[in-house]
Amino acid sequence: QVQLVESGGGLVQAGGSLRLSCAASGHMFNFYAVGWFRRAPGKEREFVASITWSGGSTYYARSVKGRFTISKDDAKNTVYLQMNSLKPEDTAVYSCATMNTAVVIIETTFGSWGQGTQVTVSS
């Protein structure tokens, strides 16, 4: 089982930046990708971005493409989400998860989830 711990959330003004981290530990070989997801109050959880673990291919939701960048540091087993040009609608709890697919499809299963980190963007 993989353990995931997120960090880096906080309060930022619109137009600002934050970098989230997702540190992974444990058995690192039984998943295909790591994804970032977010859930805003009263809304469903939504996919934000993902990165394949071996090849480093990246995928983004349309709402964040061009503003957010997902990356990973293999030496640290850590996935990052650099968030620029933040908007109030980006306010949510952000969580990372291991996945058996590169993007979320019907066949996707999730392995581990982190505890989440709050991102609040003020206008």
Salt bridges, closest charged atoms under 4 A:
GLU46 OE2 - ARG38 NE 2.57
ASP74 OD1 - LYS72 NZ 2.53
ASP90 OD1 - ARG38 NH1 2.88
ASP90 OD2 - ARG67 NH1 2.76
